[in-house]
Amino acid sequence: TLKTVVLASGFWRLKAPRWHLGALWVSDVGAGKVFRIDLGGKVTIIADVPGRPFGLGFLADGDLLVASMTQRLILKFGAEKPAIHADLSAVASGYLRDLVVARNGNAYVTSFDPDASGPDCFASARVILTTLDGKIRSVTDNIAHPNGLAITSAHDPLVAETLGNRLLAIQIDSDGTLLHRQIFANFEGMSPLGICAASEGVVWEAAA
């Protein structure tokens, strides 16, 4: 039987946990901060993001990428002062949400307009690709509330479609061109939220 313990507490609204270099990294949307929490429960503030941090990812050089929800920016934190890694305001509709970085350095982020209604609600929901050479484009849209993101063992993005009650696998060519998307898993009576891809094709899913 698995046991649970409280590692740390006193936060506002935590999102997008990532395990990196022996610690848990997580965004606090309410506090506007990114925290690092080690296994001893020590909490360290890594970044201040007034535009509400959400998705987190790491580049090969160790720099941290943070999706700033309301600014629609991907911010980079590393040895140098914080910088804008990519401006997605021309492509994203509404808020940015989760973010994941592929092995080649491509960053994927979900966006969704919570104020849209009817067909526009899903038409504006998309997964956006940002390449290391600065190219930005939507690789898929019409997703029923995209939430958590992960990278599968086949190196393709996996997105939690919360209101669609399923996980979608998006196959993308090496240049970022969308090949196709397919259903990875269906959920009966549950809404997928955060996801994490482990080895050998195993995927962990948090559902509401």
CYANA upper distance limits for C-alpha pairs under 8 A (distance plus 0.5 A):
  7 LEU  CA     39 LEU  CA      7.73
  7 LEU  CA     40 GLY  CA      7.97
  7 LEU  CA     41 GLY  CA      5.66
  8 ALA  CA     37 ILE  CA      8.08
  8 ALA  CA     41 GLY  CA      5.96
  8 ALA  CA     42 LYS  CA      8.18
  8 ALA  CA     43 VAL  CA      7.98
 11 PHE  CA     28 ASP  CA      7.42
 11 PHE  CA     31 ALA  CA      8.16
 12 TRP  CA     28 ASP  CA      6.83
 12 TRP  CA     29 VAL  CA      7.86
 12 TRP  CA     30 GLY  CA      5.82
 12 TRP  CA     31 ALA  CA      6.71
 13 ARG  CA     28 ASP  CA      5.71
 13 ARG  CA     29 VAL  CA      5.99
 13 ARG  CA     30 GLY  CA      5.83
 13 ARG  CA     31 ALA  CA      8.05
 14 LEU  CA     26 VAL  CA      7.08
 14 LEU  CA     27 SER  CA      6.07
 14 LEU  CA     28 ASP  CA      4.92
 14 LEU  CA     29 VAL  CA      6.73
 14 LEU  CA     30 GLY  CA      8.36
 15 LYS  CA     26 VAL  CA      6.67
 15 LYS  CA     27 SER  CA      5.68
 15 LYS  CA     28 ASP  CA      6.73
 15 LYS  CA     29 VAL  CA      7.37
 15 LYS  CA     54 PHE  CA      6.54
 15 LYS  CA     55 GLY  CA      7.91
 16 ALA  CA     26 VAL  CA      6.33
 16 ALA  CA     27 SER  CA      6.68
 16 ALA  CA     54 PHE  CA      6.62
 16 ALA  CA     55 GLY  CA      5.75
 16 ALA  CA     56 LEU  CA      6.99
 16 ALA  CA     98 ASP  CA      6.83
 16 ALA  CA    148 GLY  CA      8.03
 16 ALA  CA    194 GLY  CA      7.56
 17 PRO  CA     24 LEU  CA      7.13
 17 PRO  CA     25 TRP  CA      6.16
 17 PRO  CA     26 VAL  CA      4.91
 17 PRO  CA     27 SER  CA      7.53
 17 PRO  CA     56 LEU  CA      8.11
 18 ARG  CA     24 LEU  CA      6.29
 18 ARG  CA     25 TRP  CA      5.61
 18 ARG  CA     26 VAL  CA      6.82
 18 ARG  CA     56 LEU  CA      7.43
 18 ARG  CA     57 GLY  CA      8.12
 19 TRP  CA     23 ALA  CA      6.23
 19 TRP  CA     24 LEU  CA      5.19
 19 TRP  CA     25 TRP  CA      6.65
 20 HIS  CA     24 LEU  CA      6.90
 20 HIS  CA     25 TRP  CA      7.45
 22 GLY  CA     38 ASP  CA      7.53
 22 GLY  CA     39 LEU  CA      8.29
 23 ALA  CA     36 ARG  CA      7.04
 23 ALA  CA     37 ILE  CA      6.20
 23 ALA  CA     38 ASP  CA      5.06
 23 ALA  CA     39 LEU  CA      6.97
 24 LEU  CA     36 ARG  CA      6.18
 24 LEU  CA     37 ILE  CA      5.57
 24 LEU  CA     38 ASP  CA      6.78
 25 TRP  CA     34 VAL  CA      7.60
 25 TRP  CA     35 PHE  CA      6.15
 25 TRP  CA     36 ARG  CA      4.97
 25 TRP  CA     37 ILE  CA      6.81
 26 VAL  CA     34 VAL  CA      6.24
 26 VAL  CA     35 PHE  CA      5.93
 26 VAL  CA     36 ARG  CA      7.12
 26 VAL  CA     56 LEU  CA      8.05
 27 SER  CA     32 GLY  CA      8.18
 27 SER  CA     33 LYS  CA      6.60
 27 SER  CA     34 VAL  CA      4.94
 27 SER  CA     35 PHE  CA      6.82
 27 SER  CA     53 PRO  CA      6.23
 27 SER  CA     54 PHE  CA      6.07
 27 SER  CA     55 GLY  CA      7.81
 27 SER  CA     56 LEU  CA      8.09
 28 ASP  CA     32 GLY  CA      6.35
 28 ASP  CA     33 LYS  CA      5.91
 28 ASP  CA     34 VAL  CA      6.55
 28 ASP  CA     35 PHE  CA      7.97
 28 ASP  CA     52 ARG  CA      8.30
 28 ASP  CA     53 PRO  CA      7.27
 28 ASP  CA     54 PHE  CA      8.03
 29 VAL  CA     33 LYS  CA      7.53
 29 VAL  CA     52 ARG  CA      5.50
 29 VAL  CA     53 PRO  CA      5.97
 29 VAL  CA     54 PHE  CA      6.88
 30 GLY  CA     52 ARG  CA      7.51
 31 ALA  CA     52 ARG  CA      8.26
 32 GLY  CA     48 ASP  CA      6.48
 32 GLY  CA     49 VAL  CA      5.46
 32 GLY  CA     50 PRO  CA      5.60
 32 GLY  CA     51 GLY  CA      7.43
 32 GLY  CA     52 ARG  CA      5.40
 32 GLY  CA     53 PRO  CA      6.46
 33 LYS  CA     45 ILE  CA      7.32
 33 LYS  CA     46 ILE  CA      7.90
 33 LYS  CA     47 ALA  CA      6.10
 33 LYS  CA     48 ASP  CA      5.08
 33 LYS  CA     49 VAL  CA      6.07
 33 LYS  CA     50 PRO  CA      8.18
 33 LYS  CA     52 ARG  CA      8.13
 33 LYS  CA     53 PRO  CA      7.12
 34 VAL  CA     45 ILE  CA      6.55
 34 VAL  CA     46 ILE  CA      5.94
 34 VAL  CA     47 ALA  CA      5.57
 34 VAL  CA     48 ASP  CA      7.07
 34 VAL  CA     49 VAL  CA      8.07
 34 VAL  CA     53 PRO  CA      7.51
 35 PHE  CA     43 VAL  CA      6.98
 35 PHE  CA     44 THR  CA      6.04
 35 PHE  CA     45 ILE  CA      5.18
 35 PHE  CA     46 ILE  CA      5.94
 35 PHE  CA     47 ALA  CA      7.79
 36 ARG  CA     43 VAL  CA      6.25
 36 ARG  CA     44 THR  CA      5.61
 36 ARG  CA     45 ILE  CA      6.95
 36 ARG  CA     46 ILE  CA      6.96
 37 ILE  CA     41 GLY  CA      6.38
 37 ILE  CA     42 LYS  CA      6.03
 37 ILE  CA     43 VAL  CA      5.14
 37 ILE  CA     44 THR  CA      6.96
 38 ASP  CA     42 LYS  CA      6.00
 38 ASP  CA     43 VAL  CA      7.43
 47 ALA  CA     77 PHE  CA      7.91
 49 VAL  CA     53 PRO  CA      6.17
 49 VAL  CA     68 SER  CA      7.36
 51 GLY  CA     68 SER  CA      5.83
 51 GLY  CA     69 MET  CA      6.50
 51 GLY  CA     70 THR  CA      5.71
 51 GLY  CA     71 GLN  CA      6.03
 52 ARG  CA     68 SER  CA      6.04
 52 ARG  CA     69 MET  CA      5.88
 52 ARG  CA     70 THR  CA      6.96
 53 PRO  CA     66 VAL  CA      6.82
 53 PRO  CA     67 ALA  CA      6.28
 53 PRO  CA     68 SER  CA      5.20
 53 PRO  CA     69 MET  CA      6.48
 54 PHE  CA     66 VAL  CA      7.20
 54 PHE  CA     67 ALA  CA      5.90
 54 PHE  CA     68 SER  CA      6.80
 54 PHE  CA     69 MET  CA      6.82
 54 PHE  CA     96 LEU  CA      7.92
 54 PHE  CA     97 ARG  CA      6.05
 54 PHE  CA     98 ASP  CA      6.48
 54 PHE  CA     99 LEU  CA      8.24
 55 GLY  CA     66 VAL  CA      6.28
 55 GLY  CA     67 ALA  CA      5.58
 55 GLY  CA     68 SER  CA      8.47
 55 GLY  CA     97 ARG  CA      6.24
 55 GLY  CA     98 ASP  CA      4.31
 55 GLY  CA     99 LEU  CA      4.73
 55 GLY  CA    100 VAL  CA      7.68
 55 GLY  CA    109 VAL  CA      7.96
 56 LEU  CA     64 LEU  CA      7.59
 56 LEU  CA     65 LEU  CA      6.16
 56 LEU  CA     66 VAL  CA      5.32
 56 LEU  CA     67 ALA  CA      7.07
 56 LEU  CA     98 ASP  CA      7.56
 56 LEU  CA     99 LEU  CA      5.99
 56 LEU  CA    100 VAL  CA      7.06
 57 GLY  CA     64 LEU  CA      6.45
 57 GLY  CA     65 LEU  CA      5.58
 57 GLY  CA     66 VAL  CA      7.23
 57 GLY  CA     99 LEU  CA      6.75
 57 GLY  CA    100 VAL  CA      5.64
 57 GLY  CA    101 VAL  CA      5.89
 57 GLY  CA    107 ALA  CA      8.34
 58 PHE  CA     62 GLY  CA      6.35
 58 PHE  CA     63 ASP  CA      6.22
 58 PHE  CA     64 LEU  CA      5.25
 58 PHE  CA     65 LEU  CA      6.37
 58 PHE  CA    101 VAL  CA      6.88
 59 LEU  CA     63 ASP  CA      5.86
 59 LEU  CA     64 LEU  CA      7.08
 59 LEU  CA     65 LEU  CA      7.90
 59 LEU  CA    101 VAL  CA      7.42
 59 LEU  CA    105 GLY  CA      6.52
 60 ALA  CA    103 ARG  CA      8.24
 60 ALA  CA    105 GLY  CA      7.53
 62 GLY  CA     78 GLY  CA      7.71
 63 ASP  CA     76 LYS  CA      7.03
 63 ASP  CA     77 PHE  CA      6.18
 63 ASP  CA     78 GLY  CA      5.08
 63 ASP  CA     79 ALA  CA      8.13
 64 LEU  CA     76 LYS  CA      6.11
 64 LEU  CA     77 PHE  CA      5.54
 64 LEU  CA     78 GLY  CA      6.80
 65 LEU  CA     74 ILE  CA      6.85
 65 LEU  CA     75 LEU  CA      6.06
 65 LEU  CA     76 LYS  CA      5.17
 65 LEU  CA     77 PHE  CA      6.98
 65 LEU  CA     85 HIS  CA      8.16
 66 VAL  CA     74 ILE  CA      6.02
 66 VAL  CA     75 LEU  CA      5.64
 66 VAL  CA     76 LYS  CA      6.99
 66 VAL  CA     77 PHE  CA      8.49
 66 VAL  CA     99 LEU  CA      8.09
 67 ALA  CA     72 ARG  CA      7.70
 67 ALA  CA     73 LEU  CA      6.58
 67 ALA  CA     74 ILE  CA      5.11
 67 ALA  CA     75 LEU  CA      6.92
 67 ALA  CA     96 LEU  CA      6.80
 67 ALA  CA     97 ARG  CA      7.26
 67 ALA  CA     98 ASP  CA      7.66
 67 ALA  CA     99 LEU  CA      7.05
 67 ALA  CA    109 VAL  CA      8.05
 68 SER  CA     72 ARG  CA      6.16
 68 SER  CA     73 LEU  CA      5.77
 68 SER  CA     74 ILE  CA      6.51
 68 SER  CA     75 LEU  CA      7.42
 68 SER  CA     96 LEU  CA      7.12
 69 MET  CA     73 LEU  CA      7.84
 69 MET  CA     95 TYR  CA      5.36
 69 MET  CA     96 LEU  CA      4.90
 69 MET  CA     97 ARG  CA      6.74
 70 THR  CA     94 GLY  CA      8.15
 70 THR  CA     95 TYR  CA      6.01
 70 THR  CA     96 LEU  CA      7.54
 71 GLN  CA     89 SER  CA      8.08
 71 GLN  CA     95 TYR  CA      8.48
 72 ARG  CA     87 ASP  CA      7.06
 72 ARG  CA     88 LEU  CA      5.98
 72 ARG  CA     89 SER  CA      5.81
 72 ARG  CA     92 ALA  CA      7.47
 72 ARG  CA     95 TYR  CA      6.96
 72 ARG  CA     96 LEU  CA      6.30
 73 LEU  CA     84 ILE  CA      7.34
 73 LEU  CA     85 HIS  CA      8.06
 73 LEU  CA     86 ALA  CA      6.37
 73 LEU  CA     87 ASP  CA      5.20
 73 LEU  CA     88 LEU  CA      6.19
 73 LEU  CA     89 SER  CA      7.60
 74 ILE  CA     84 ILE  CA      6.67
 74 ILE  CA     85 HIS  CA      5.88
 74 ILE  CA     86 ALA  CA      5.60
 74 ILE  CA     87 ASP  CA      6.98
 74 ILE  CA     88 LEU  CA      8.05
 75 LEU  CA     82 PRO  CA      7.48
 75 LEU  CA     83 ALA  CA      6.31
 75 LEU  CA     84 ILE  CA      5.13
 75 LEU  CA     85 HIS  CA      5.71
 75 LEU  CA     86 ALA  CA      7.57
 76 LYS  CA     82 PRO  CA      6.18
 76 LYS  CA     83 ALA  CA      5.73
 76 LYS  CA     84 ILE  CA      6.51
 76 LYS  CA     85 HIS  CA      6.03
 77 PHE  CA     81 LYS  CA      7.37
 77 PHE  CA     82 PRO  CA      5.33
 77 PHE  CA     83 ALA  CA      7.30
 78 GLY  CA     82 PRO  CA      7.46
 86 ALA  CA    130 THR  CA      7.71
 86 ALA  CA    134 GLY  CA      7.72
 88 LEU  CA     92 ALA  CA      6.13
 88 LEU  CA    136 ILE  CA      7.87
 89 SER  CA     93 SER  CA      8.05
 91 VAL  CA    128 ILE  CA      8.16
 91 VAL  CA    136 ILE  CA      8.39
 91 VAL  CA    137 ARG  CA      7.27
 91 VAL  CA    138 SER  CA      7.29
 92 ALA  CA     96 LEU  CA      7.70
 92 ALA  CA    111 SER  CA      6.41
 92 ALA  CA    112 PHE  CA      8.24
 92 ALA  CA    124 SER  CA      8.49
 92 ALA  CA    126 ARG  CA      8.15
 92 ALA  CA    128 ILE  CA      7.95
 93 SER  CA    111 SER  CA      6.81
 93 SER  CA    112 PHE  CA      6.54
 93 SER  CA    113 ASP  CA      6.09
 93 SER  CA    124 SER  CA      6.30
 93 SER  CA    125 ALA  CA      7.61
 94 GLY  CA    111 SER  CA      6.98
 94 GLY  CA    112 PHE  CA      5.79
 94 GLY  CA    113 ASP  CA      4.29
 94 GLY  CA    114 PRO  CA      7.20
 94 GLY  CA    115 ASP  CA      8.25
 95 TYR  CA    111 SER  CA      6.00
 95 TYR  CA    112 PHE  CA      6.14
 95 TYR  CA    113 ASP  CA      6.53
 95 TYR  CA    114 PRO  CA      8.24
 96 LEU  CA    109 VAL  CA      7.35
 96 LEU  CA    110 THR  CA      6.39
 96 LEU  CA    111 SER  CA      4.88
 96 LEU  CA    112 PHE  CA      7.26
 97 ARG  CA    109 VAL  CA      7.07
 97 ARG  CA    110 THR  CA      5.74
 97 ARG  CA    111 SER  CA      6.10
 97 ARG  CA    112 PHE  CA      8.06
 97 ARG  CA    147 ASN  CA      7.09
 97 ARG  CA    148 GLY  CA      8.39
 98 ASP  CA    109 VAL  CA      6.08
 98 ASP  CA    110 THR  CA      6.11
 98 ASP  CA    147 ASN  CA      6.72
 98 ASP  CA    148 GLY  CA      6.01
 98 ASP  CA    149 LEU  CA      6.44
 99 LEU  CA    107 ALA  CA      7.40
 99 LEU  CA    108 TYR  CA      6.04
 99 LEU  CA    109 VAL  CA      4.78
 99 LEU  CA    110 THR  CA      7.21
 99 LEU  CA    148 GLY  CA      8.38
 99 LEU  CA    149 LEU  CA      6.74
100 VAL  CA    107 ALA  CA      6.27
100 VAL  CA    108 TYR  CA      5.93
100 VAL  CA    109 VAL  CA      7.12
100 VAL  CA    149 LEU  CA      6.65
100 VAL  CA    150 ALA  CA      6.58
100 VAL  CA    151 ILE  CA      7.69
101 VAL  CA    105 GLY  CA      6.43
101 VAL  CA    106 ASN  CA      6.19
101 VAL  CA    107 ALA  CA      4.89
101 VAL  CA    108 TYR  CA      6.84
101 VAL  CA    151 ILE  CA      8.38
102 ALA  CA    106 ASN  CA      5.84
102 ALA  CA    107 ALA  CA      6.84
102 ALA  CA    108 TYR  CA      8.46
102 ALA  CA    151 ILE  CA      7.21
102 ALA  CA    155 HIS  CA      7.40
103 ARG  CA    155 HIS  CA      8.17
105 GLY  CA    131 THR  CA      7.35
105 GLY  CA    132 LEU  CA      6.47
106 ASN  CA    129 LEU  CA      7.36
106 ASN  CA    130 THR  CA      6.27
106 ASN  CA    131 THR  CA      5.03
106 ASN  CA    132 LEU  CA      6.48
107 ALA  CA    129 LEU  CA      6.34
107 ALA  CA    130 THR  CA      5.64
107 ALA  CA    131 THR  CA      6.91
108 TYR  CA    127 VAL  CA      7.07
108 TYR  CA    128 ILE  CA      6.03
108 TYR  CA    129 LEU  CA      5.20
108 TYR  CA    130 THR  CA      6.89
108 TYR  CA    157 PRO  CA      8.13
109 VAL  CA    127 VAL  CA      6.14
109 VAL  CA    128 ILE  CA      5.80
109 VAL  CA    129 LEU  CA      7.26
109 VAL  CA    149 LEU  CA      8.09
110 THR  CA    125 ALA  CA      8.05
110 THR  CA    126 ARG  CA      6.32
110 THR  CA    127 VAL  CA      5.04
110 THR  CA    128 ILE  CA      6.76
110 THR  CA    146 PRO  CA      6.57
110 THR  CA    147 ASN  CA      7.10
110 THR  CA    148 GLY  CA      8.44
110 THR  CA    149 LEU  CA      8.12
111 SER  CA    124 SER  CA      8.46
111 SER  CA    125 ALA  CA      6.20
111 SER  CA    126 ARG  CA      6.06
111 SER  CA    127 VAL  CA      6.98
111 SER  CA    128 ILE  CA      8.10
111 SER  CA    146 PRO  CA      7.52
112 PHE  CA    121 CYS  CA      8.32
112 PHE  CA    122 PHE  CA      8.46
112 PHE  CA    124 SER  CA      6.84
112 PHE  CA    125 ALA  CA      4.98
112 PHE  CA    126 ARG  CA      7.28
112 PHE  CA    145 HIS  CA      6.93
112 PHE  CA    146 PRO  CA      7.38
113 ASP  CA    121 CYS  CA      7.14
113 ASP  CA    124 SER  CA      7.02
113 ASP  CA    125 ALA  CA      7.26
114 PRO  CA    121 CYS  CA      7.92
115 ASP  CA    121 CYS  CA      8.26
116 ALA  CA    120 ASP  CA      6.38
116 ALA  CA    121 CYS  CA      5.10
116 ALA  CA    124 SER  CA      8.49
117 SER  CA    121 CYS  CA      5.23
118 GLY  CA    122 PHE  CA      8.28
119 PRO  CA    123 ALA  CA      6.75
120 ASP  CA    124 SER  CA      6.43
121 CYS  CA    125 ALA  CA      7.36
121 CYS  CA    144 ALA  CA      8.49
122 PHE  CA    141 ASP  CA      8.08
122 PHE  CA    142 ASN  CA      5.25
122 PHE  CA    143 ILE  CA      5.98
122 PHE  CA    144 ALA  CA      5.85
122 PHE  CA    145 HIS  CA      7.26
123 ALA  CA    141 ASP  CA      6.61
123 ALA  CA    142 ASN  CA      4.78
123 ALA  CA    143 ILE  CA      7.61
124 SER  CA    141 ASP  CA      7.22
124 SER  CA    142 ASN  CA      7.10
125 ALA  CA    141 ASP  CA      6.03
125 ALA  CA    142 ASN  CA      6.15
125 ALA  CA    143 ILE  CA      5.93
125 ALA  CA    144 ALA  CA      7.58
125 ALA  CA    145 HIS  CA      6.84
125 ALA  CA    146 PRO  CA      7.13
126 ARG  CA    138 SER  CA      7.11
126 ARG  CA    139 VAL  CA      7.98
126 ARG  CA    140 THR  CA      6.03
126 ARG  CA    141 ASP  CA      4.52
126 ARG  CA    142 ASN  CA      6.97
126 ARG  CA    143 ILE  CA      6.70
126 ARG  CA    146 PRO  CA      7.50
127 VAL  CA    138 SER  CA      6.33
127 VAL  CA    139 VAL  CA      6.37
127 VAL  CA    140 THR  CA      6.04
127 VAL  CA    141 ASP  CA      7.02
127 VAL  CA    146 PRO  CA      8.28
128 ILE  CA    136 ILE  CA      7.63
128 ILE  CA    137 ARG  CA      6.17
128 ILE  CA    138 SER  CA      4.75
128 ILE  CA    139 VAL  CA      6.26
128 ILE  CA    140 THR  CA      7.94
129 LEU  CA    135 LYS  CA      8.40
129 LEU  CA    136 ILE  CA      6.16
129 LEU  CA    137 ARG  CA      5.97
129 LEU  CA    138 SER  CA      6.55
129 LEU  CA    139 VAL  CA      6.91
129 LEU  CA    176 GLY  CA      7.85
130 THR  CA    134 GLY  CA      6.94
130 THR  CA    135 LYS  CA      6.19
130 THR  CA    136 ILE  CA      5.09
130 THR  CA    137 ARG  CA      7.35
131 THR  CA    135 LYS  CA      5.79
131 THR  CA    136 ILE  CA      7.15
131 THR  CA    176 GLY  CA      8.47
139 VAL  CA    176 GLY  CA      8.19
139 VAL  CA    177 THR  CA      7.63
139 VAL  CA    178 LEU  CA      6.20
140 THR  CA    178 LEU  CA      7.88
143 ILE  CA    161 GLU  CA      6.95
143 ILE  CA    164 GLY  CA      8.25
144 ALA  CA    161 GLU  CA      6.05
144 ALA  CA    162 THR  CA      6.99
144 ALA  CA    163 LEU  CA      5.58
144 ALA  CA    164 GLY  CA      5.73
145 HIS  CA    161 GLU  CA      6.13
145 HIS  CA    162 THR  CA      5.96
145 HIS  CA    163 LEU  CA      6.16
145 HIS  CA    164 GLY  CA      8.00
146 PRO  CA    159 VAL  CA      6.97
146 PRO  CA    160 ALA  CA      6.27
146 PRO  CA    161 GLU  CA      5.24
146 PRO  CA    162 THR  CA      6.68
147 ASN  CA    159 VAL  CA      7.16
147 ASN  CA    160 ALA  CA      5.76
147 ASN  CA    161 GLU  CA      6.80
147 ASN  CA    162 THR  CA      6.90
147 ASN  CA    192 PRO  CA      8.45
147 ASN  CA    193 LEU  CA      6.25
147 ASN  CA    194 GLY  CA      7.33
148 GLY  CA    159 VAL  CA      6.26
148 GLY  CA    160 ALA  CA      5.59
148 GLY  CA    192 PRO  CA      8.46
148 GLY  CA    193 LEU  CA      6.02
148 GLY  CA    194 GLY  CA      4.85
148 GLY  CA    195 ILE  CA      5.94
149 LEU  CA    157 PRO  CA      7.28
149 LEU  CA    158 LEU  CA      6.11
149 LEU  CA    159 VAL  CA      5.19
149 LEU  CA    160 ALA  CA      7.01
149 LEU  CA    194 GLY  CA      7.72
149 LEU  CA    195 ILE  CA      6.77
149 LEU  CA    196 CYS  CA      8.12
150 ALA  CA    157 PRO  CA      6.27
150 ALA  CA    158 LEU  CA      5.62
150 ALA  CA    159 VAL  CA      7.17
150 ALA  CA    195 ILE  CA      6.79
150 ALA  CA    196 CYS  CA      6.18
150 ALA  CA    197 ALA  CA      6.38
151 ILE  CA    155 HIS  CA      6.08
151 ILE  CA    156 ASP  CA      5.94
151 ILE  CA    157 PRO  CA      5.10
151 ILE  CA    158 LEU  CA      6.28
151 ILE  CA    197 ALA  CA      6.84
152 THR  CA    156 ASP  CA      5.90
152 THR  CA    157 PRO  CA      6.77
152 THR  CA    158 LEU  CA      6.92
152 THR  CA    197 ALA  CA      6.44
152 THR  CA    201 GLY  CA      7.11
153 SER  CA    197 ALA  CA      8.14
153 SER  CA    198 ALA  CA      8.43
153 SER  CA    199 SER  CA      7.35
153 SER  CA    200 GLU  CA      7.24
153 SER  CA    201 GLY  CA      6.06
156 ASP  CA    169 ALA  CA      7.37
156 ASP  CA    170 ILE  CA      6.53
156 ASP  CA    171 GLN  CA      5.91
156 ASP  CA    172 ILE  CA      6.93
157 PRO  CA    169 ALA  CA      6.54
157 PRO  CA    170 ILE  CA      5.97
157 PRO  CA    171 GLN  CA      7.61
158 LEU  CA    167 LEU  CA      7.22
158 LEU  CA    168 LEU  CA      6.13
158 LEU  CA    169 ALA  CA      5.03
158 LEU  CA    170 ILE  CA      6.73
159 VAL  CA    167 LEU  CA      6.19
159 VAL  CA    168 LEU  CA      5.77
159 VAL  CA    169 ALA  CA      7.06
159 VAL  CA    170 ILE  CA      8.32
160 ALA  CA    166 ARG  CA      6.86
160 ALA  CA    167 LEU  CA      5.16
160 ALA  CA    168 LEU  CA      6.99
160 ALA  CA    192 PRO  CA      6.09
160 ALA  CA    193 LEU  CA      6.46
160 ALA  CA    194 GLY  CA      7.60
160 ALA  CA    195 ILE  CA      7.56
161 GLU  CA    165 ASN  CA      6.54
161 GLU  CA    166 ARG  CA      5.93
161 GLU  CA    167 LEU  CA      6.22
161 GLU  CA    168 LEU  CA      7.38
161 GLU  CA    191 SER  CA      8.29
161 GLU  CA    192 PRO  CA      7.09
161 GLU  CA    193 LEU  CA      8.25
162 THR  CA    166 ARG  CA      7.37
162 THR  CA    191 SER  CA      5.40
162 THR  CA    192 PRO  CA      5.48
162 THR  CA    193 LEU  CA      6.51
163 LEU  CA    191 SER  CA      6.85
164 GLY  CA    191 SER  CA      8.05
165 ASN  CA    186 ASN  CA      6.71
165 ASN  CA    187 PHE  CA      5.72
165 ASN  CA    188 GLU  CA      7.60
165 ASN  CA    189 GLY  CA      7.94
165 ASN  CA    190 MET  CA      6.63
165 ASN  CA    191 SER  CA      5.37
165 ASN  CA    192 PRO  CA      6.67
166 ARG  CA    183 ILE  CA      7.56
166 ARG  CA    184 PHE  CA      7.94
166 ARG  CA    185 ALA  CA      6.04
166 ARG  CA    186 ASN  CA      4.81
166 ARG  CA    187 PHE  CA      5.99
166 ARG  CA    191 SER  CA      7.91
166 ARG  CA    192 PRO  CA      7.11
167 LEU  CA    183 ILE  CA      6.59
167 LEU  CA    184 PHE  CA      5.78
167 LEU  CA    185 ALA  CA      5.63
167 LEU  CA    186 ASN  CA      7.01
167 LEU  CA    192 PRO  CA      7.87
168 LEU  CA    181 ARG  CA      7.13
168 LEU  CA    182 GLN  CA      6.21
168 LEU  CA    183 ILE  CA      5.21
168 LEU  CA    184 PHE  CA      5.74
168 LEU  CA    185 ALA  CA      7.73
169 ALA  CA    181 ARG  CA      6.07
169 ALA  CA    182 GLN  CA      5.91
169 ALA  CA    183 ILE  CA      6.66
169 ALA  CA    184 PHE  CA      6.08
170 ILE  CA    178 LEU  CA      7.98
170 ILE  CA    179 LEU  CA      8.27
170 ILE  CA    180 HIS  CA      6.65
170 ILE  CA    181 ARG  CA      4.79
170 ILE  CA    182 GLN  CA      7.11
171 GLN  CA    178 LEU  CA      6.89
171 GLN  CA    179 LEU  CA      6.05
171 GLN  CA    180 HIS  CA      6.00
171 GLN  CA    181 ARG  CA      6.37
172 ILE  CA    176 GLY  CA      6.12
172 ILE  CA    177 THR  CA      6.03
172 ILE  CA    178 LEU  CA      5.07
172 ILE  CA    179 LEU  CA      5.81
172 ILE  CA    180 HIS  CA      7.75
173 ASP  CA    177 THR  CA      5.65
173 ASP  CA    178 LEU  CA      6.88
173 ASP  CA    179 LEU  CA      6.95
187 PHE  CA    191 SER  CA      7.51
187 PHE  CA    192 PRO  CA      8.08
190 MET  CA    207 ALA  CA      6.51
190 MET  CA    208 ALA  CA      6.26
191 SER  CA    207 ALA  CA      5.73
191 SER  CA    208 ALA  CA      5.62
192 PRO  CA    205 GLU  CA      7.15
192 PRO  CA    206 ALA  CA      6.55
192 PRO  CA    207 ALA  CA      4.78
192 PRO  CA    208 ALA  CA      6.98
193 LEU  CA    205 GLU  CA      7.65
193 LEU  CA    206 ALA  CA      6.04
193 LEU  CA    207 ALA  CA      5.91
193 LEU  CA    208 ALA  CA      7.60
194 GLY  CA    205 GLU  CA      6.54
194 GLY  CA    206 ALA  CA      5.70
194 GLY  CA    207 ALA  CA      7.88
195 ILE  CA    203 VAL  CA      7.47
195 ILE  CA    204 TRP  CA      6.13
195 ILE  CA    205 GLU  CA      5.05
195 ILE  CA    206 ALA  CA      6.74
196 CYS  CA    203 VAL  CA      6.20
196 CYS  CA    204 TRP  CA      5.59
196 CYS  CA    205 GLU  CA      7.06
197 ALA  CA    201 GLY  CA      7.51
197 ALA  CA    202 VAL  CA      6.51
197 ALA  CA    203 VAL  CA      4.88
197 ALA  CA    204 TRP  CA      6.75
198 ALA  CA    202 VAL  CA      5.63
198 ALA  CA    203 VAL  CA      6.28
198 ALA  CA    204 TRP  CA      7.92
